[in-house]
Amino acid sequence: MGAQLVINHYLEKYKTSANTITDISFDCLPFLYAKEPDYNMKGCKVSKSYFDLSDREAVRIQYVKIYKDFVYNNITYPNLFIGMRKDIHYFDWVGEIAYTKSLQPYYFALQPIFLGDGTETIKGFSSQKQRKILKEERYAADEWLNSKNPDLYKMLYAKYGAIYQTYLRTGFKDDLLNAFESETDPAILTVFNNQVFGMEPMTFKELIILNLQ
């Protein structure tokens, strides 16, 4: 028999009626505390963990983006962001994931985004919830870039402020990428070609592009 789940130890100790197999609210359990969620450099919320008072991880909620082919008017559009899922990992007393529960996925009600040239040409799909998630991620990624390299961030705004702000608001990055590729200022190109310390051989230009959605 494996080691006891951390959360089960405390549920039994405090004789609570909560059941770890059901969707309990971990924020309401007095013997656990949460740490700030983990975000990646693209602003995506990756996970959130709950610990006991001796800093032993008990529960980790992992946020999973669902990418699948999407069919609209009998046409298949490959690998679209169509929804989200949460995986709940329960840790045992020796620090291993002993049990994982995947919650029911949440799917977006995707609608087409038309090119706007008078035709029915589709340039993508979105929903209100999907747009909200992606916009929050763009601004979180923007903050990450500022925290990691303020000088690079300042240069980005000084040179590309208007189109960069448009990207943040809308998520459309083609104009920004085209501006990067057509850049001729030697000072800017020098900065672009510098390698990122600790992420070699990645250049600053590659870092900025990787940071975009």
C-alpha positions as CSV (number, residue, x, y, z in Angstrom):
1,M,0.0,0.0,0.0
2,G,1.4,3.4,-0.9
3,A,2.0,6.4,1.4
4,Q,-1.1,8.3,2.7
5,L,-2.3,11.3,0.8
6,V,-1.3,14.5,2.6
7,I,-4.9,15.9,2.3
8,N,-6.4,12.6,3.6
9,H,-4.1,12.8,6.7
10,Y,-5.5,16.2,7.6
11,L,-9.1,15.4,6.7
12,E,-9.0,12.4,9.1
13,K,-7.1,14.4,11.7
14,Y,-9.6,17.2,11.8
15,K,-12.6,14.8,11.2
16,T,-14.0,16.8,8.3
17,S,-16.7,15.3,6.1
18,A,-15.1,16.5,2.9
19,N,-14.1,13.9,0.4
20,T,-11.0,14.3,-1.8
21,I,-12.7,12.5,-4.7
22,T,-15.3,15.2,-5.0
23,D,-14.7,18.8,-6.0
24,I,-13.9,20.4,-2.7
25,S,-12.8,24.0,-2.3
26,F,-9.2,23.8,-1.1
27,D,-9.3,27.5,-0.2
28,C,-11.7,26.7,2.6
29,L,-9.5,24.1,4.3
30,P,-7.8,25.7,7.4
31,F,-4.9,23.3,7.3
32,L,-3.8,24.2,3.8
33,Y,-2.6,27.5,2.3
34,A,-2.1,28.5,-1.4
35,K,0.9,29.9,-3.1
36,E,0.8,32.3,-6.1
37,P,-0.1,30.4,-9.3
38,D,2.8,29.6,-11.6
39,Y,2.7,31.4,-15.0
40,N,5.0,30.7,-17.9
41,M,6.7,33.4,-20.0
42,K,3.8,33.5,-22.4
43,G,1.5,34.5,-19.6
44,C,-0.3,31.1,-19.4
45,K,-1.5,30.0,-16.0
46,V,0.2,26.7,-15.5
47,S,-0.6,25.5,-12.0
48,K,-1.6,26.4,-8.5
49,S,-0.5,24.5,-5.4
50,Y,-1.7,24.1,-1.9
51,F,0.6,23.3,1.0
52,D,0.3,22.2,4.6
53,L,1.7,24.4,7.4
54,S,5.0,22.6,7.2
55,D,5.4,23.5,3.5
56,R,4.6,20.0,2.3
57,E,2.8,20.1,-1.1
58,A,-0.6,18.5,-0.8
59,V,-2.6,19.4,-4.0
60,R,-1.6,20.9,-7.3
61,I,-4.2,22.1,-9.8
62,Q,-2.8,22.1,-13.3
63,Y,-4.5,24.2,-16.0
64,V,-4.4,22.5,-19.4
65,K,-5.2,24.2,-22.7
66,I,-7.1,22.0,-25.1
67,Y,-6.0,22.1,-28.8
68,K,-8.0,20.1,-31.3
69,D,-9.2,20.2,-34.9
70,F,-12.3,22.3,-35.2
71,V,-14.9,21.7,-37.9
72,Y,-17.0,24.7,-39.3
73,N,-19.2,24.4,-42.3
74,N,-17.7,21.0,-43.1
75,I,-14.2,22.5,-43.2
76,T,-11.6,21.3,-40.7
77,Y,-9.4,23.9,-39.1
78,P,-6.4,22.2,-37.4
79,N,-5.1,22.6,-33.9
80,L,-7.3,25.4,-32.5
81,F,-7.5,26.5,-28.9
82,I,-11.0,25.2,-28.2
83,G,-11.2,24.9,-24.4
84,M,-9.6,24.4,-20.9
85,R,-9.3,21.5,-18.5
86,K,-8.1,21.3,-14.9
87,D,-6.1,18.3,-13.6
88,I,-6.0,17.9,-9.8
89,H,-2.9,16.1,-8.5
90,Y,-2.9,14.8,-5.0
91,F,0.4,14.2,-3.3
92,D,1.3,11.5,-0.8
93,W,3.3,11.9,2.4
94,V,6.6,11.2,0.6
95,G,6.1,13.9,-2.0
96,E,4.9,11.9,-5.0
97,I,1.8,12.4,-7.1
98,A,-0.4,9.5,-5.9
99,Y,-3.7,10.3,-7.6
100,T,-4.8,12.6,-10.4
101,K,-8.4,13.6,-11.2
102,S,-9.2,15.3,-14.5
103,L,-12.2,17.6,-14.3
104,Q,-14.7,17.9,-17.1
105,P,-13.3,20.1,-19.9
106,Y,-14.7,23.6,-20.6
107,Y,-15.3,24.2,-24.3
108,F,-15.6,27.6,-25.9
109,A,-18.5,28.5,-28.2
110,L,-16.2,29.5,-31.1
111,Q,-17.4,31.8,-33.8
112,P,-15.6,32.7,-37.0
113,I,-13.5,35.9,-37.4
114,F,-13.8,37.2,-40.9
115,L,-11.1,38.9,-42.8
116,G,-13.3,42.0,-43.4
117,D,-12.6,42.4,-47.1
118,G,-16.1,41.9,-48.3
119,T,-15.7,38.1,-48.7
120,E,-16.5,35.3,-46.3
121,T,-12.8,34.6,-45.8
122,I,-12.2,33.3,-42.3
123,K,-9.0,34.4,-40.5
124,G,-9.7,32.6,-37.2
125,F,-12.2,31.7,-34.5
126,S,-12.8,33.0,-31.0
127,S,-15.4,33.3,-28.2
128,Q,-15.8,35.9,-25.5
129,K,-14.3,33.6,-22.9
130,Q,-11.4,32.6,-25.1
131,R,-10.7,36.3,-26.0
132,K,-10.7,37.2,-22.3
133,I,-8.2,34.4,-21.4
134,L,-5.9,35.2,-24.3
135,K,-6.0,39.0,-23.6
136,E,-5.1,38.4,-19.9
137,E,-2.2,36.1,-21.0
138,R,-0.8,38.8,-23.4
139,Y,-0.7,41.4,-20.6
140,A,0.8,38.9,-18.2
141,A,3.5,38.0,-20.8
142,D,4.1,41.8,-21.2
143,E,4.6,42.1,-17.5
144,W,7.0,39.1,-17.5
145,L,9.1,40.7,-20.2
146,N,9.3,44.0,-18.3
147,S,10.3,42.2,-15.1
148,K,13.0,40.1,-16.8
149,N,14.6,42.8,-19.0
150,P,13.4,46.4,-18.4
151,D,15.9,47.9,-20.9
152,L,14.7,45.6,-23.7
153,Y,11.1,46.4,-22.7
154,K,11.7,50.1,-22.8
155,M,13.3,49.8,-26.3
156,L,10.4,47.7,-27.5
157,Y,7.9,50.4,-26.5
158,A,10.0,53.3,-27.7
159,K,10.4,51.8,-31.2
160,Y,7.2,49.8,-31.7
161,G,4.8,51.3,-29.1
162,A,1.8,51.8,-31.3
163,I,1.8,48.5,-33.1
164,Y,2.8,46.6,-29.9
165,Q,-0.2,48.1,-28.1
166,T,-2.4,47.0,-30.9
167,Y,-1.1,43.5,-30.6
168,L,-1.8,43.5,-26.8
169,R,-5.4,44.7,-27.4
170,T,-6.2,42.4,-30.3
171,G,-3.8,39.5,-30.4
172,F,-2.9,40.0,-34.0
173,K,0.8,40.1,-34.3
174,D,1.5,40.2,-38.1
175,D,2.2,43.9,-38.2
176,L,4.6,43.7,-35.3
177,L,6.5,40.7,-36.8
178,N,6.7,42.5,-40.1
179,A,8.2,45.5,-38.3
180,F,10.8,43.3,-36.7
181,E,11.7,41.7,-40.0
182,S,12.0,45.1,-41.9
183,E,14.0,46.8,-39.1
184,T,17.2,48.5,-40.5
185,D,18.3,50.6,-37.5
186,P,21.8,49.2,-36.6
187,A,21.4,49.9,-32.9
188,I,18.1,48.0,-32.8
189,L,19.5,45.1,-34.8
190,T,22.5,44.9,-32.4
191,V,20.1,44.6,-29.5
192,F,18.0,42.0,-31.4
193,N,21.1,39.9,-32.0
194,N,22.3,39.9,-28.4
195,Q,22.0,36.6,-26.6
196,V,19.8,36.3,-23.5
197,F,21.9,35.6,-20.5
198,G,20.9,32.2,-19.1
199,M,19.0,31.3,-22.2
200,E,21.8,31.0,-24.7
201,P,21.9,30.8,-27.7
202,M,18.4,32.5,-27.7
203,T,18.6,36.1,-29.0
204,F,16.6,39.0,-27.7
205,K,14.6,39.1,-30.9
206,E,13.8,35.4,-30.5
207,L,12.8,36.0,-26.9
208,I,10.3,38.7,-27.9
209,I,8.8,36.6,-30.6
210,L,8.5,33.6,-28.4
211,N,6.8,35.8,-25.8
212,L,4.0,36.6,-28.3
213,Q,0.9,34.5,-28.7
